[in-house]
Amino acid sequence: MIREERARRTAEAERARLDRDAELIRARCAALAGFIREAWHVLEPNAPLVWNWHLDAFCAHLEAVTAGRLNRLLINVPPGSSKSLVVSVLWPAWEWGPMGRRSLRYLTTAFNDGPVTRDTRKMRDLVLSPWYRRLWPEVVLSRAGETSFANTATGTREGVPFGSLTSQRGDRLIIDDPHSTETAESTADRNRTTRKFREGAINRLNDMERSAIVVVMQRLHEDDISGVIQKLGMGYTHLCLPMEFEVARACRTPFFVDPRSQEGELLDPVRFPRETVEALKRDAGSYAYAGQYQQRPAPREGGLFQRHWFGIVRAAPAGCEWVRAWDLAASDARNGGQPAYTCGLLLGRSSDGQQFYIADVRRDRVAGKRLEDMLLKTAEDDTYAVRISLPQDPGGAGKFQAQYLVGRLAGYAVRATVESGDKVTRAEPVSAQAEAGNVTLIKGPWNDAFLDELASFPGGSFKDQVDALSRGFQELARPGYRMMEVLG
């Protein structure tokens, strides 16, 4: 009884507010961003809106579609960015109401019935809400189904799974996550989806020139629909917003420039702070994170390295020669960016010289004194029987650091050398041995993260483990390794 009375009073207060402020609210809703802010409480009464600049980017591009300045739009953003709510629910309701485009017909689709029904129902409930009906009473529904509804001005919204995208047509074709995380991994299913897009999507438009297609999705594979759009040069404006900024891939469109400037700067540090992002990386794995969150997918089976090349055993045979090869991070994160990893990889070569064993990977974000401590502690754990290979950056500062670290490791068989060639060139020799079945992993908790990085190399966010592997292999495979001069 108390709850019902409270609800009644809340509804009365809302009606009074709308009666008092209707014109002001309508004025704010002239912009899509204003409409989202005003309508949010109807759709998400228990989740306060946390505004971030990426929502402004969505709005700028969708408003360009509404204005007729854009009719092909591709949006790649991480999960949890409110993309479906904005693109599939709020934008169509804004065009019908504040924009007065009640005759527009929407054909919306996703990989299965779940998101299709969810978003169709949300838009229907918004349009039927007392808030919307009070502000835009001219929008009247003549049909109000779960996945299909229409208004009295001949406007419609039809929701269908992507696989059923056949006979319907619309002024707006909204394709929201057409691949699932499972089917994107199947070559046959993925090819079926991309073929349906190429052969059928444009045929679902009422007007080939003026009607619009909006594709909004997270990346799941290099040959998903986003990949096809880009590889074929299909003329889509591409809004690409990775979770962590990459300077080399900074997004710029006619309507937007990514405001971030520092490598690793977060997309939305309020909703996705650094600790949350690091947990996502840990839980999802580097391959899934690179695609879904960084919008930079790589084949799970890798390019230079493939997972199935690496066997896993419980122990290496006796008589192996060992080297601990390092890739060093020089600095901590700055301005919200993510620091690089320092990585030390323990690689052994069998006594007959035919097989290589990766026995251990130590990896941490350290610099300065903590880096020195990591090197010393690892050397102590490895014992004097393990040689140490350090990188030397070019230039005087690099030489000084190498000399200093070699000195700190006095007593151990340690050698510092300058890297030659790019990362891919350095990795090719060990890649050839891995493909031949000559590189084996020792079972350990680091295995999955290591294989994830190899599978995404060279496209992944991090390359420290591959660099350390390349260095170790170069040390063990080079002629005269047993006779090498011991420094330190």
C-alpha angles and dihedrals in degrees: 000000000000090000092051092049091049091051091049092052092047090052091049091050090051092050090050091049092051092048090051101040104027096117093045092050092048090052091053090048092059085092119057091231090055091049091051091051093048097042098043095089090057094057100031108027093161099042116067115221112254105198121212133173093254088070088057087053090053090049095048092056097041091049087052089056091049091050092051094245092115133030104168117055131169118190122188115185136147123267113273095038094117089246096141094046093050101038103033101032116019100035095055091045089051092051092050095045119026093022094047092226095136095150094062115119121213127201108191128184143175135174095278145000096275101073091031092059093039096055096039090053092047093054092045092050091048093051090047094046119113088238094058096038092051092052099038107023091163090074102085123169117227093181127024114184128157095256102013133044139156140197131223092257091065093259114142142184116205122183121198136160112259092247089060095051097127126106103019125094135194148174087238123037107194113191109189116184098332092182125063120216088250102044093044086066092057112082092206095049093043092050090048090053095047091046091052089050094049096042102035114022099080090046089063092068125101092214119025093208106035104030115091137228117204117188115190119177150128115252116255104164138007089246098048121117092278090053091049092050091053099040093050094044093233095174101251121152102237121216105186119177116175120197090242120037119246112195093208091056100041110157119238125170133163087266104037148026120199104249095211121101109172124083109253095015109156126248096222112004093179097057095026109031122182095267091053092049092050090051089051090053092049095047100039098039126233095278095054091040093052091054106033098035106023095035089227108111126185128190110276088227090056135225109245092017130032125199097229091060091073121076120197123220134174098240143003120246121260119268099042121148112229138206129179106214120196137206108192130212110215102199148016125251119286133197094005095310123134119255121235122248129252107219132190116189123193110215127180135192121210120244091254090052094235104104134051124205126200102206105170143003122201114191133171143145101252138140138174115003093000090056091052091049091051092052093048096045092049092049090052091050092047093048127215091293091077120078119221126222119195129185119238116208114221118259135042097295091052092050091049092051091049092050091048094050093045087053092050088054094051112157095034126096096254131162131181121203137174116251115247124203128005124300095264093049091050091050097049097083094053090042089059091051092047092051089052090055095250099122119076133180125224108228112261143135090265095062099093096047090046094051091044090057093046092049093053095041126155093012098051127103093248132042102169096110092049091047091051091048091050091050093049093048092049090053096048097039099047118104116262094021093147090052096049119134114257113225125198 
